[in-house]
Amino acid sequence: MNRTVIWCCADTQDGTRRQKEHVNLYAEQESLQVVKTISEVGKLDYFSIGVIHRRAKYKEYDLLLIEGLEVMDFSADVLTKEVRYLNTNRVKVFSLNDGEITVNTLPLC
């Protein structure tokens, strides 16, 4: 069972709620152990990224589960850096829309 952090972020409360329902359903179907859910509305909160980094560094989870790359609202170079950091700390990044994300599979932005 993978220890999982779910990260949802959309422009509206309804969008974030819809994402959360969709990703939680997937986690339940795959029998993932959700250890933390981060839900944000509007602009990305850099406090959340700090939480994601710390939990990765201390091996508190194995999988970051998102609906799609748009949740990680970064420029291409920052996105690459974030994915590399997580992968280096043995955290897989998985998007329901895009599959497993690594620096080698990131789409060109």
C-alpha positions in Angstrom: 0.0 0.0 0.0 1.5 3.3 -1.1 1.5 6.2 1.5 0.0 9.0 -0.6 -0.3 12.8 -0.5 -3.2 14.2 -2.5 -2.8 17.7 -3.9 -5.7 19.6 -5.4 -5.7 23.1 -6.6 -8.2 24.9 -8.9 -9.4 28.4 -9.6 -12.7 27.9 -7.9 -14.0 26.2 -4.7 -16.2 23.9 -6.9 -13.2 23.1 -9.1 -11.1 22.1 -6.1 -14.0 20.1 -4.6 -14.5 18.2 -7.9 -10.7 17.5 -8.2 -10.7 16.2 -4.6 -13.6 13.9 -5.2 -12.1 12.6 -8.4 -8.6 12.0 -6.9 -10.0 10.5 -3.7 -12.2 8.0 -5.6 -9.1 6.9 -7.6 -7.1 6.5 -4.3 -9.9 4.5 -2.8 -10.2 2.2 -5.9 -6.4 1.7 -5.9 -6.3 1.0 -2.1 -3.9 3.9 -1.5 -3.2 5.0 2.1 -3.8 8.7 2.0 -1.7 10.4 4.7 -2.4 14.0 3.8 -4.7 15.9 1.5 -3.8 19.5 0.4 -6.6 21.5 -1.1 -6.2 25.0 -2.4 -8.3 27.5 -4.3 -6.8 30.1 -6.6 -3.1 30.7 -6.7 -0.6 28.0 -5.6 0.4 28.4 -1.9 4.1 28.1 -1.4 3.5 27.0 2.2 2.0 23.8 0.7 5.1 23.2 -1.4 7.1 23.4 1.8 4.9 20.8 3.4 5.3 18.6 0.4 9.1 19.0 0.4 9.4 18.3 4.2 7.2 15.2 4.1 9.2 13.9 1.1 12.5 14.6 2.8 11.5 12.7 5.9 10.0 9.8 3.8 6.5 10.3 5.1 4.9 9.4 1.8 5.8 7.5 -1.5 3.3 9.0 -3.9 2.1 12.5 -4.8 -1.3 12.1 -6.5 -2.7 14.9 -8.6 -5.5 15.2 -11.1 -3.3 16.8 -13.8 -0.2 18.9 -14.3 -2.2 22.1 -14.1 -2.3 21.6 -10.3 1.5 22.1 -10.3 1.2 25.6 -11.7 4.9 26.2 -12.4 7.0 27.3 -15.3 8.7 24.5 -17.2 12.0 24.9 -15.4 10.5 25.1 -11.9 8.2 22.1 -12.7 11.3 20.1 -13.7 13.1 21.1 -10.5 10.1 20.1 -8.3 9.6 16.7 -10.0 13.3 16.0 -9.8 13.3 16.9 -6.0 10.4 14.6 -5.4 11.9 11.7 -7.5 15.3 12.1 -5.8 13.5 11.7 -2.4 11.8 8.5 -3.8 8.4 10.0 -4.2 6.6 9.1 -7.4 4.4 11.8 -8.9 1.3 10.4 -10.5 -1.3 12.4 -12.4 -4.7 10.9 -13.2 -4.6 12.7 -16.6 -1.0 12.2 -17.5 0.2 9.0 -15.7 3.5 8.8 -13.9 5.5 12.0 -14.2 9.3 12.1 -14.2 11.7 14.6 -15.6 12.0 12.3 -18.6 8.3 12.2 -19.2 7.4 15.9 -18.6 5.7 17.4 -21.6 7.5 20.3 -23.2 5.9 23.5 -21.9 
